[in-house]
């Protein structure tokens, strides 16, 4: 009987996936309604009839990337793209919306010039030393790039976020 049970298990083993465990980062994003960058971008484009361009230049090498089209709540109608570096838990978030969602405080925002003469606003995280933001408008979309780091780390310099923004502008 034991041999028969062992033989049955061995026969079924090749049909089981070798790596069926999902890491905790992926699991938490999937549970929060995220999907792939491509699927979320496609959904946003269908809903808004606007093209959205994800970045292709990052201040770190992303180990994970996720996207979500927000179809309800405060961020309704927005595309949220998140890129994670699991080695230090830095996160780059790119928000894309049809209309301006967040106005950066003028008293701390620095005006920057992006590719093709596009103007942007940069905030170095004076209120939250770990969050830097860059906001700009391009092809009918409002983009806001947020770089989120641990509180113990310094904010990210504007040059890094300008490179991310310029990779969106084609």
C-alpha positions in Angstrom: 0.0 0.0 0.0 2.8 2.4 0.9 4.6 1.6 -2.4 1.3 2.3 -4.3 0.9 5.7 -2.5 4.5 6.6 -3.1 4.2 5.6 -6.8 1.1 7.7 -7.2 2.7 10.7 -5.7 5.7 10.4 -7.9 3.5 10.0 -11.0 1.8 13.3 -10.1 4.9 15.2 -9.2 5.9 16.1 -12.7 2.6 17.8 -13.2 3.1 20.2 -10.2 4.8 23.5 -10.9 8.4 23.6 -9.6 8.1 27.1 -8.2 4.5 27.8 -7.2 5.4 30.1 -4.4 4.8 33.8 -5.0 7.1 36.1 -3.1 5.6 38.4 -0.5 6.0 41.6 -2.6 4.1 40.1 -5.5 1.5 38.6 -3.3 0.8 41.9 -1.5 0.5 43.8 -4.8 -1.8 41.3 -6.4 -4.0 41.2 -3.3 -4.3 45.0 -3.6 -5.7 44.8 -7.2 -2.5 45.3 -9.2 -1.7 43.6 -12.4 1.0 44.0 -15.1 2.1 47.4 -16.3 0.9 46.5 -19.8 -2.6 45.4 -18.7 -3.2 48.5 -16.6 -1.9 50.8 -19.2 -4.1 49.3 -21.8 -7.1 49.7 -19.5 -6.3 53.3 -18.9 -5.9 54.0 -22.6 -9.3 52.3 -23.4 -11.0 54.4 -20.7 -9.5 57.7 -21.5 -8.7 57.5 -25.3 -5.2 58.8 -24.4 -1.9 57.2 -24.9 0.1 56.6 -21.6 3.8 56.0 -21.7 5.5 54.1 -18.9 9.1 55.1 -18.2 12.0 53.1 -19.5 14.7 54.8 -17.4 14.9 54.1 -13.6 17.1 55.3 -10.8 17.5 51.6 -9.7 17.0 48.2 -11.3 13.4 47.3 -10.6 13.0 43.7 -9.3 9.2 44.0 -9.4 6.7 46.1 -11.5 3.0 46.4 -11.2 0.2 48.5 -12.6 -3.4 49.3 -11.7 -6.1 51.3 -13.3 -8.1 52.9 -10.5 -11.8 52.7 -11.5 -13.2 53.9 -8.1 -12.5 56.0 -5.1 -10.4 59.2 -4.8 -8.0 58.2 -7.5 -10.8 57.1 -9.9 -9.6 57.3 -13.6 -5.9 57.2 -12.8 -3.2 54.8 -13.9 -0.8 53.8 -11.1 2.5 52.2 -12.1 4.8 51.0 -9.3 8.4 49.8 -9.7 10.1 48.2 -6.6 13.7 47.5 -5.8 13.5 44.6 -3.3 17.1 45.0 -2.3 16.5 48.2 -0.4 12.7 48.6 -0.8 12.8 51.8 -2.8 9.7 52.4 -4.8 9.1 54.5 -7.9 5.4 55.4 -8.5 4.2 56.9 -11.7 0.7 58.4 -11.6 -1.0 59.2 -14.9 -4.3 61.1 -15.1 -6.5 63.0 -17.5 -6.7 66.0 -15.1 -4.4 67.3 -12.5 -4.9 65.4 -9.3 -2.4 67.0 -6.9 -1.1 70.5 -6.8 2.4 70.7 -5.5 2.9 73.6 -3.0 4.4 76.5 -4.9 6.5 77.7 -1.9 8.6 74.5 -2.0 8.3 73.4 -5.7 11.2 74.0 -8.0 10.5 74.5 -11.7 12.5 72.2 -14.0 12.8 72.0 -17.7 12.3 68.5 -19.3 13.0 67.3 -22.8 11.3 69.2 -25.6 11.0 72.3 -23.4 8.3 70.7 -21.2 8.0 72.4 -17.8 7.8 70.3 -14.6 7.6 70.9 -10.9 9.9 69.1 -8.5 9.6 68.8 -4.7 12.4 67.3 -2.7 10.4 66.1 0.2 10.9 68.8 2.8 7.8 67.6 4.6 8.7 63.9 4.1 12.4 63.5 3.6 11.9 60.1 2.0 9.6 61.2 -0.8 10.6 63.2 -3.9 8.0 64.2 -6.5 8.1 65.5 -10.1 5.0 66.5 -11.9 4.5 67.5 -15.6 1.9 67.5 -18.4 2.5 65.6 -21.6 0.2 64.7 -24.5 -3.0 65.4 -22.6 -1.9 63.4 -19.5 -0.7 64.7 -16.2 2.2 62.6 -14.8 3.4 62.6 -11.3 6.5 60.6 -10.4 7.1 59.8 -6.8 10.3 58.2 -5.4 9.7 56.7 -2.0 12.5 55.6 0.3 12.9 54.6 3.9 12.7 57.5 6.3 16.3 57.1 7.2 17.5 57.7 3.7 17.9 61.1 2.0 15.5 62.3 -0.6 16.3 61.7 -4.3 17.9 64.6 -6.3 15.9 66.1 -9.1 18.3 64.9 -11.8 17.2 61.3 -11.2 13.5 62.1 -11.6 14.1 64.3 -14.6 15.8 61.3 -16.3 12.7 59.2 -15.5 10.4 61.9 -16.9 12.5 62.4 -20.0 12.2 58.6 -20.7 8.4 59.1 -20.9 8.6 61.9 -23.4 9.2 60.6 -26.9 
